[in-house]
Amino acid sequence: MSAFPNLFFRAALFAGILLAPALRIFASVDDAQSFALQAAEPYVKEGFQVREDYWGGDLGSGEKKAVRQQLFKGNEYWFWLGTEVERARISVHIYDADGKLAEQPDGWEKGHFAAAHIIPKSTGSYFIIVAVEESPEERTHWALVYGFR
């Protein structure tokens, strides 16, 4: 191998080693959003409109994050949570402004997917609590999307 291709190969390998963790971080948030949207697919067929905006981040096992959202009486909402970590167990729950559980009983958790359903009794701020219950990863990326009808 001549000097130039050898040097080019080594530089590319070194750059790949340095950039791989950074690319994994960005890909993970995108992957988590993809899984959240995947969980929403059956509900879209039922007439739910999925909003383009979403929330995301990373949490350690046992950690929770609160997201505040204005919900309107007369609408019906689903919140879908996803992560790219297949062996993670995640959850999502909805509370009203008084801290009372406000979701319908048909929410679900299936491995690295979870969903919560609400038909608000009044217009106001609600708190959506996302949690990584357990995960093999030190930090688990998550994304939360929602839809309404």
Helices and strands as residue ranges (DSSP letters): H 3-44, E 49-50, E 55-59, E 64-71, E 77-82, E 89-95, E 108-110, E 113-118, E 124-134, E 140-148
